[in-house]
Amino acid sequence: MVDEKKMDNEKVEVKTEVVKDVKKDAPKGVPPAQVASDKSDKVGKKKKTVKKAEPVKKDVAIANGFGMKISPKQCKYTCRVIRGKSPDAAVARLQAVIDEKRPVPMAGLEVGHKRGKGLAGGKFPKNACKGIMEIVKQAAANAVVAGIENPVIAIAKSNQASAPYRKAGRKAKRTHIYIEIRDKVRMMEAKKKEARK
């Protein structure tokens, strides 16, 4: 019994000594118990060095728009306009359509003639341009992450989506849009190789 009491007293003395040391080290306004726990954590743990993985370079950057509330017919002609352009040039071209400065050529349709060299019929499909512009910006951001140096819109296509019915049995307009960005230099090299074969 006596030995156990002595042991308890010794433990109490050791604890009080630790708290006194912590009180000396503790900054003003921080409770000593918190500093003691921080010290015990630092002693037990070792610093881990985490190696950051290098981003993997990809050849293609893709962006999709599913079931968008825009006309498939207008999207078809708008996608033709931006195909082969860089993302920045495509966004500028779409913005010009929204501002009604340059129309989208739609010679295959029976639409009114517009001003412009070699332009028969055309329109200003603003809703289609706004929707496609968002997807082009997403594809451009994906191209930056993928590490594509000379980005160019290789594929820009629109497909008719399944459309719900509106009032009085009218079908709504829905479109899927697919945009693919590739490196222009690599794309030209691949075309040359195919031509040689």
C-alpha positions as CSV (number, residue, x, y, z in Angstrom):
1,M,0.0,0.0,0.0
2,V,2.8,2.4,0.9
3,D,4.6,1.7,-2.3
4,E,1.5,2.4,-4.4
5,K,1.0,5.8,-2.7
6,K,4.6,6.7,-3.3
7,M,4.3,5.8,-7.0
8,D,1.1,8.0,-7.3
9,N,2.8,10.9,-5.6
10,E,5.8,10.6,-8.0
11,K,3.5,10.5,-11.0
12,V,1.7,13.7,-9.8
13,E,5.1,15.4,-9.3
14,V,6.2,14.5,-12.9
15,K,2.9,15.8,-14.4
16,T,3.2,19.1,-12.5
17,E,6.8,19.6,-13.8
18,V,5.6,19.1,-17.4
19,V,2.9,21.7,-16.9
20,K,5.3,24.2,-15.4
21,D,7.7,23.8,-18.4
22,V,4.8,24.3,-20.8
23,K,3.7,27.4,-19.0
24,K,7.1,28.9,-19.6
25,D,7.0,28.0,-23.3
26,A,3.4,29.0,-23.9
27,P,2.7,32.3,-25.6
28,K,0.2,34.7,-24.1
29,G,-3.4,33.9,-24.6
30,V,-2.8,30.1,-25.4
31,P,-3.8,27.6,-22.7
32,P,-0.8,25.5,-21.5
33,A,-2.7,22.2,-22.1
34,Q,-3.0,23.0,-25.8
35,V,0.7,23.7,-26.1
36,A,1.6,20.5,-24.3
37,S,-0.6,18.5,-26.7
38,D,1.0,20.3,-29.7
39,K,4.5,19.4,-28.3
40,S,3.6,15.7,-27.8
41,D,2.2,15.6,-31.4
42,K,5.4,17.1,-32.8
43,V,7.7,14.8,-31.0
44,G,5.8,11.6,-32.1
45,K,5.3,12.6,-35.8
46,K,7.9,12.9,-38.6
47,K,7.5,15.2,-41.5
48,K,6.3,13.4,-44.7
49,T,7.7,14.6,-48.0
50,V,5.0,14.3,-50.7
51,K,6.2,14.3,-54.3
52,K,3.8,16.1,-56.7
53,A,3.0,14.1,-59.8
54,E,3.8,15.9,-63.0
55,P,0.7,16.5,-65.2
56,V,0.3,14.0,-68.0
57,K,0.3,15.7,-71.4
58,K,-2.6,14.7,-73.6
59,D,-3.2,15.1,-77.3
60,V,-6.9,15.9,-77.1
61,A,-9.1,18.2,-75.0
62,I,-12.8,17.5,-75.1
63,A,-15.9,19.3,-73.9
64,N,-19.5,18.2,-74.3
65,G,-22.9,19.9,-73.9
66,F,-25.9,17.5,-73.5
67,G,-29.5,18.4,-74.1
68,M,-28.9,22.1,-74.5
69,K,-32.0,24.3,-75.2
70,I,-30.8,25.5,-78.6
71,S,-31.8,24.8,-82.2
72,P,-29.9,21.8,-83.8
73,K,-30.2,23.5,-87.2
74,Q,-28.6,26.7,-86.1
75,C,-25.9,24.8,-84.2
76,K,-24.9,22.9,-87.3
77,Y,-24.0,26.1,-89.2
78,T,-22.4,27.8,-86.1
79,C,-20.1,24.8,-85.6
80,R,-19.0,25.1,-89.2
81,V,-17.9,28.7,-88.6
82,I,-15.7,27.9,-85.5
83,R,-14.1,24.6,-86.9
84,G,-10.4,25.1,-87.6
85,K,-10.1,28.2,-85.4
86,S,-8.2,28.6,-82.1
87,P,-10.4,28.8,-79.0
88,D,-9.8,32.6,-78.6
89,A,-10.6,33.3,-82.2
90,A,-13.7,31.1,-82.0
91,V,-15.0,33.0,-78.9
92,A,-14.3,36.3,-80.6
93,R,-16.2,35.2,-83.7
94,L,-19.2,34.0,-81.7
95,Q,-19.2,37.3,-79.8
96,A,-19.3,39.2,-83.1
97,V,-22.4,37.2,-84.0
98,I,-24.0,38.0,-80.6
99,D,-23.2,41.7,-81.2
100,E,-24.8,41.4,-84.7
101,K,-21.5,42.5,-86.4
102,R,-20.9,39.3,-88.5
103,P,-23.7,36.8,-89.4
104,V,-23.4,33.0,-89.6
105,P,-23.6,31.9,-93.2
106,M,-26.6,29.6,-93.8
107,A,-26.6,29.3,-97.6
108,G,-28.3,25.9,-97.5
109,L,-31.4,27.4,-95.9
110,E,-33.9,29.8,-97.3
111,V,-32.9,32.8,-95.2
112,G,-32.5,36.5,-96.0
113,H,-29.3,37.8,-97.5
114,K,-26.8,39.6,-95.3
115,R,-23.9,41.9,-96.0
116,G,-20.5,40.4,-96.5
117,K,-18.2,39.3,-99.2
118,G,-19.3,36.0,-100.7
119,L,-22.3,35.7,-98.3
120,A,-25.7,34.8,-99.6
121,G,-28.0,34.0,-96.7
122,G,-27.2,34.3,-93.0
123,K,-28.6,34.8,-89.6
124,F,-27.5,35.9,-86.1
125,P,-28.3,32.8,-83.9
126,K,-27.6,34.4,-80.5
127,N,-28.8,31.6,-78.3
128,A,-26.8,29.0,-80.2
129,C,-23.7,31.2,-80.1
130,K,-24.0,31.7,-76.3
131,G,-24.4,28.0,-75.7
132,I,-21.5,27.0,-77.9
133,M,-19.3,29.7,-76.5
134,E,-19.6,28.2,-73.0
135,I,-18.5,24.8,-74.3
136,V,-15.6,26.3,-76.3
137,K,-14.4,28.0,-73.1
138,Q,-14.6,24.7,-71.2
139,A,-12.6,23.0,-74.0
140,A,-10.0,25.7,-73.9
141,A,-9.6,25.3,-70.2
142,N,-9.2,21.5,-70.7
143,A,-6.6,22.2,-73.3
144,V,-4.6,24.3,-70.9
145,V,-4.7,21.5,-68.3
146,A,-3.8,18.9,-71.0
147,G,-0.8,21.0,-72.0
148,I,-1.7,21.5,-75.6
149,E,0.6,24.3,-77.0
150,N,-1.1,25.3,-80.3
151,P,-4.8,24.6,-79.6
152,V,-7.2,24.4,-82.6
153,I,-10.8,23.2,-82.8
154,A,-10.4,20.0,-84.7
155,I,-14.0,18.8,-84.3
156,A,-17.1,20.9,-83.6
157,K,-20.4,19.1,-84.2
158,S,-24.0,19.1,-83.1
159,N,-26.4,16.3,-82.9
160,Q,-30.2,16.3,-82.3
161,A,-31.0,15.3,-78.7
162,S,-34.2,13.6,-77.5
163,A,-36.6,16.5,-77.0
164,P,-39.6,16.6,-74.6
165,Y,-43.0,17.7,-75.7
166,R,-44.3,21.1,-74.8
167,K,-47.9,22.4,-74.8
168,A,-50.3,21.4,-77.5
169,G,-48.0,18.6,-78.7
170,R,-45.1,20.8,-79.9
171,K,-41.6,19.4,-79.6
172,A,-39.0,21.4,-77.8
173,K,-35.5,22.0,-79.3
174,R,-32.6,20.1,-77.8
175,T,-29.1,19.6,-79.0
176,H,-25.9,17.7,-78.0
177,I,-22.7,19.6,-78.8
178,Y,-19.2,18.0,-79.0
179,I,-16.0,20.0,-79.3
180,E,-12.5,18.6,-79.6
181,I,-9.3,20.6,-79.4
182,R,-6.0,19.3,-80.7
183,D,-2.5,20.6,-81.2
184,K,-2.3,22.2,-84.7
185,V,1.3,21.3,-85.4
186,R,0.8,17.6,-84.5
187,M,-2.4,17.5,-86.5
188,M,-0.7,18.8,-89.6
189,E,2.2,16.3,-89.2
190,A,-0.3,13.4,-88.9
191,K,-2.1,14.6,-92.1
192,K,1.2,14.8,-94.0
193,K,2.1,11.2,-92.9
194,E,-1.3,10.0,-94.1
195,A,-0.8,11.8,-97.4
196,R,2.6,10.1,-98.0
197,K,1.1,6.6,-97.5
